[in-house]
Amino acid sequence: MFRIIRTRRCCVLLASLAVLTACHGTQGEEPSALRPAELLLELPDYCNAPDALCLLPDGNIILSVPNVNDKSQPSVLMKITPDNKAELFYTMPPHPETGKAYSLGVCTSPCGDLYVSDNQEFDTLDNKSRVLRIPMKDGQPGEAVTVVSGLVVANAVLVRDGYLYVSDSVMVPGSQPSISGVFRFKLGEEGVELKVPGTEDPHLIATLKTHNKEIPTGADGLCFDNDGNLYVANFADATIEKIEFDEQGEVKSQSLFAEADFMISADGLFFDTVEEKIYVADLMGNAIRVVSMDGTVTTLAVNGDHDSADGRLDAPSEALLRGREVIASNMNYPFAYTVNKKFGMPATLSVIKLPANNSRLLSPGERRFHHIALVTDEPHPGEIHYVSLKLWATSPDANRNRTEWIRFAPDSPLGKTPVGRMPHVAFLVDDLDKQLEGKEVVAGPVQVNEKLRVAYFMEDGLLVEYMEGEL
């Protein structure tokens, strides 16, 4: 947000900066570097405040909708299909004491179950917030189970390596600086009641301090990088902190990782495992920021205050990458110094289209990791039929680990080669023919379509795929 204490700027100056940034771009960046936000879809009338996004392996997206702009409407989870249709997926069960539910963070687990935070802070700060597990069977949700209760502001949830991570954005109400934190629970732990205050609970792995007196909201979005480091958004201070772990999984260090004068808040985080950068939803600045692994912050898209019907950003709370599209959830929740000044319907999701993942943009001789492929005999959700090659494959873009599942028809031209028997690792390259020189090619080059050629070779006992063209 405005870092009133940290930057020692007056509110008027910062508010002016926010408006100018939203209208004209960010300091130090050329306006031509920005990309337009467009309408992905309008949500049904019973959705008035969409929030978090979770990409499932089959390409569907689960969207949490706390409906805080009109609390008479129940909180729901929506499913966004790969062809951008919005379907009611689940109605959140009301809290047994308050009779209300407000879904915020949502994530999936290796077994397919969903975890959802229920942030009761929209009605009370009396440690009523909780995290629920929604068991999944045959693609359908079951009855929710309480994993942990006693949180103040239950926000982001994230599963990694057998643990559930949860951020509490106001762990100690009334503290100054405001104290927030990140908790970690083993998958399978359920019915946990946190100690009050949360600073006394053994599940706490990190605390954050927020210096903004007017909006004391701290730990928010969570994401991991490819090396297993955890990143935590500090909402009101508009910073991102990095947490490193030792070999035993204990916290080794915690440090400031990224900040920028033009970033007004830091809400949801999403890590791009291929290009290794973090997408940050700047809700108060009406923008999507991008953070590289050296901590540099740039702006992908930004809009001023306006009606959301045309698809422009409208207080985006989270963004994720689906293929070459950045999809943003517009919470449209005005408060304090947000660029977005008033609530309006319809609620929308925006899309920001990135340039094609084009191997010709690589430097000469460069190769860039794209995916790991595993051979299967079973159909997988979302698989694509490549008719000419007589095979089916899922999209690595729909999998957090960049995994492609591939199965072959009995008469597939690749099925009887090592490609049909072995897993392989795939890279984009700038010049397929040149980079295959001297390689032990076992299949290809193969023309997948008019824009893409691939070939496979053995290297150090490993099957490798090189890909040239546009995906």
N, C-alpha and C positions, 0 to 999 in steps of 0.2 A: 504494500500500500504506500503510505506517504512518508514513512520513516521520519516522523516529526522530530523525534529525539536524536536519532542517529545522524541525520544530515543537517539538523539545526536550521531548517528552512521554515519560513512561515507558511501557514495553511493556504493563504491566498496565492502565494507564488506556486506552491505545489499543485493546487487545484488548476491554476492557469496552465501549468506545464502539462497536466493530464489532458486537458481539453485540446491544447495545441498538438500534442503528440497524437491524440486520436484522430484529429482532422488532417494532419499534414505529414505524419510519419515520425520516426524516431530520430533523436539526435545522433549525428554521426553516420546516418545511413541515407543512401539515395532512395527517393520514393520509388524509383523503378525496380528496386529490390523486393518490394512488397508484392504479394499475390492477392488477388481478389477472393473474398469469401462469397460463396454463392449458396442458393437454397438447395439443401439435400432433400428435406421433406418437412411438411407441416404435421404436427402431432394432433391427435384427436382433442376435442374440447375438454375432455376430462383430464388432460395433462396441462398444467399451468406453470410448472417450474422444473424442467428436466435438469439432471445434475451429472451423475457419473456414468462412465461407459466401460464396458468390458467386452473384448473381442473373443469369441468362442472359437474352438478349433474348426468348426464347420462353416465359419464365415459369418454366422449370425452375431449380432451385437446385443448385449443386454444393457438397457438404459434404466437407471434409477430415476424416479420422479417423486420427490418429496411433497410436491404441491403446496409449497409454503406461501405462494402468492394468493391462494384461496384455500384456506385450511378446511373448508367444508367438503372438499373433494379428498377422498382417501389416497394415501400414497400407494403407488403401483410400480411394478417393473414392466417395461415394455421390451418386446423383441423386435429388432430391426433386421430384416432379412437381407441377404446379399443383393436382392433387386430393389432394396430401399422401400420396403413396405413396413409400416408400423403395426404391430399386433400386441394386444394385451396379453401379458405373460403371467403375471402374478399380482395379487392384491396383498399388500403387507398386513400382517396380523397386528392389531392394536396392542399397545403396551397394557399389561394387566392392571396397572395403577392409573395411568393417565387416559387410557382409552384412545390414544392417538399413536400413529407411527409416521416417521419421516425418514425414508430411505435416502442415504447418501452414498458412501463408497460401496462398490460391488466388484467382486472378483470371482474367478473360478479356481478350482483345485484340480490336482491330477486325476482324481476319481470322477470329476465332472460336477461335484456339488458346488453350489454357489455360497459365498459369504457376503452378507449385506450388513452395513451399519445402520442402526436406527437412532438418529440424533434427536433426542428429546429436548435438547437445548432450545429448540424453537418454542417450547412452552415453559421449561424450567431448567435451572442450573443445579438441581439437587441430586446429581449423580444417578439419574434415571436412564441414561443412554446405554445402549447395548449393541452387541453384534450377534446376528443370527446366522445359522447354517441352514440352507434350503437344500434338502437331499433331492437328487435328480435320478429319475429312472425312465429309460426310454424317451429321453428328451422332455419329460414332464416334471414339474416341480411338486414336491411333497410338502408335508407339514413342517414348518420351521422349528428349529431347535435353538435354544439360547446357548451360545458359546461363552459369552462373557457379559456381565452387567456391572454397573457401578461407574461407568464412564460419565464424564461431564458433557463433552462434545465429541461423540463418536464420529469419526470422519473417514479417512481413507482406510481401505483394507487391501492386503496384498499377500499372496501365498508364494513362498519360495523355499525350496529344499526342506520340506517337511515342517515348516513353521508358518503361522499366520501373524502378520504384522498389522498393527492397528495404530492410527494416530488419534490422539485426544487433543483437540485444538485449544482447550482452556482447562487444563488439568487441575489448576488451583485457582478457582474464581477469586477475584479481588487482589491477587498478587501483583506487585509492580517492581520490576518488569513482570509481565504476565508469563506464568510458567505453563508450558505445554509439554507433551511427550509422545514417545513411541513405545508401544508394548509389543511383546513377542510371546506367542503361545504355541505349544506343540500341537500339530494337527491331531485331533482326537480328544484334546482337552475340551471339556464342555461343562457348563454350569458353574463357571468360575465367577466369583464375586470379588471384585477388586477391593483392596484396602483403601480407605479414605483418610487422608488425601492419597492420590495415586503415586506420589513420590515415595510412599512407604511400601509399595507393592513390588515383590521380587520379579514380576514380569516386565517391569520397566527397564528398557535398555538405553534410552536417550532422553534428555530433557533439552528444551529450547527456551530461550528468553525472547519475548517480543516487547519492544520499547514503545510501540504506538499506544498511547494512553486512551485514545478515543475509540480504537477498535482493537481490543486485546486478544486477537485471534492468531494463534501461532501454528503449530505443527499441522500440516494439511496433506497435500499430495505426497505419494510415495512411489519410488521406482528403483529398480536395480540395474546396474550396468553389466556388461559381459564378464567383468572380473569379480562380480559378487559384491560390489560396493553399493550401499544403500544411500539414496538421495531423499531428502525431506524438504518440502516447501514450507517456509515460514510466511504465512499468508500476509499479515499486516506489515511486516518489515520488508516484504518483497525480496527475500533472499532464499537461497537454496544451500542447505548444509549437506556435507558428505560424511558418511559414517563408514569406516573400514573395520573389518573383522580379522581376528587372528585365526590360526589353523583350527582352534577349538570352537570357533564360532562366537567368541566373546568380542565385545567392542574394543578395538585397538586404538581408534582415534576418531575424533569428531571435529570438523572444521568448516569454516565458511567456504563455499565453493563458487557461488556466483551471485552477482548483484549488478544492477545497472540503474542509472538515474531515471531512465525512461520506463523501467518496469515498475508499475504501480502496486501490484499485488502478485502473489504466487499461489495459485490454487492447485488444480490437478496437474500431475506429471505423467508423461509417457516416454519410455525409452525406445528409440529406434535401434534395434540390435545390428542392423546392417551398416548404416551410416554413422552409428555411434554418436547420437545426440539426443537431447531431451527436449520434448515439446512441453511448454509451460502455458497453462491457461491463466492469463492475466485478467481476471474477472472485472476488477475495478477499472482497468485501463482499456477494456473492450478490445483485447488483442490476444494473439497467439505469439508467444516468444519462442525462440530456439536457443538452446545452450549447448555449445560444443564442449568437448572433453578437456579443453584448457580453461573453461569457465567463461568464455566470451559469450555475451548475450546479443542476439540480433532479433529482428522482428519479421515474422512471416506474413502476418495480416493484422490490420488494425482498422477500426471504424469509429465514427463519432456517434452521438446519441441519435437514434432514429427508430422507426418502426421496423420490426423484425421480419415482416412479411416477405421482403425481397431476398432474405437469406443472409444478409450481412450479420456480422457478429453482434450479439446482444447480451453482454455480461456472460461470456463463456466460462464455464466452470471446469470443463475437462475437454481434452482432445486426445484422439488416438489415430494411429496410422493404419489404414486398410489399403493394401496395395500402394498405389501412388496418390492416395487421397488422405488428407488430414480431415477427420470428421470432428466437429466441435459441437458440444452441447451448450445451448444458450439458456442459462438459468433465468435470465431476464429479471434479476432480483435487485431492485434499486435500494441503496442505503448509503449513508454518509457521503463520501466524495466520489462515488462511482460516476464514470462518464455516462452510463445509462441512468437517466433521471426518473423514468416512470415505467411502470409495468403495463404491458399490452399483449393482447392475444393476436394471432395464434402463437403457441410455443413452437419453436423450430430447432432443427439441427442444420448446421452449415457445413459446407464442404469446401476445402481449399485444395485445388488440384496442383500437384507437383509436376515438374518436368518428368518425362518418361525416364525410366531406369535404363539409360542408354549406354552400352559399353563403349560407344565411340567418344564418349566424354572422358574416358579414362586416359591417363598419360601413356605414352608408348611403353610397352612391356609391363604395364601394371596389371595386376589381377585383384579382384575384389570379391570377398566371400559372399555367396548368395544363399546357399541352403545345404542341408544334409538330407539325403534321400534314403528311405528304407523301403525294402520290397515287402509286399504283403499279398496274400490271396483273398483278403476280405475287403469288400467295399467300404469306403470311408465317406462320411458326410462331406458334401461340398466338392467331391472329386470332379475333375474335368475330363471329358473323353477326347483324346487326341486320335481322331479317326484314322489318319494316314499311318500313324505308328502303331495302331491297334493296342493302345494302352490307356489307362486312367491314372490321373495324378491329382493330389490335393495341392492347394496353393501354399507355399511357405509363408506368404504374407499373413495367413490366418493363424499362424502358430508362433507362440512366444519364442520357441527355440529354433525357428526357421527350419522346421522339419517338413519334408515332402513325403507323403505315402504314395507309392507307385505300384500298380498291379498290371499284369500283362495278359492279353488274350493268348490262347494257345498258339496262334499263328503270327504273333507279333514279331516283326523283324529284329527287334532288340531283345526279345524274350530268351533267345537261345545264346545270347552273348553274356559276358560277365555282368552286364547291366541288369539282366533279369535274375541274377543269382546273388548279387552282392550289394551292400550299401555303398553309397558313394558321396563324395563331397563336391559341391559345384561352385565355380567361380565365374564371374564376368571377366572377359578379356577384351582388349581393344582390337586385336588382329588374330583371329583364330588360326589361320593357316601358318602365320609366322610363329605363333607360340606353340604350335604342335610339332615344329621341327625338332627332330631328335627324340620324340616321345614314342613310347610303345602303345600306339593307338590300337584299341580293340573294337571300337565301333564308331562309325561316322567318318567324316562330318555328315550330319543329317540336317536337312532343312525342315524344321518344326513347322514354320509358317513363313509368310513372305518377309517377316521382320527378324526372324531368329534362326541361327544355325548353332548346332552343338556337336561335340565330339567327346569321346571317352578314351582314357588311356590309363595304364598302370604306372604307378610311381611309388617306390618303396613298399610294395605289397598292398597299396591302397588304390582303389578305383577313383579316378578324378574326372569330373566333367568340366569342360570349358564351354562357355556360352558367349556368342558374339551377336550383337544386335540390340533389339529393343523389346523390353518386357512390359 
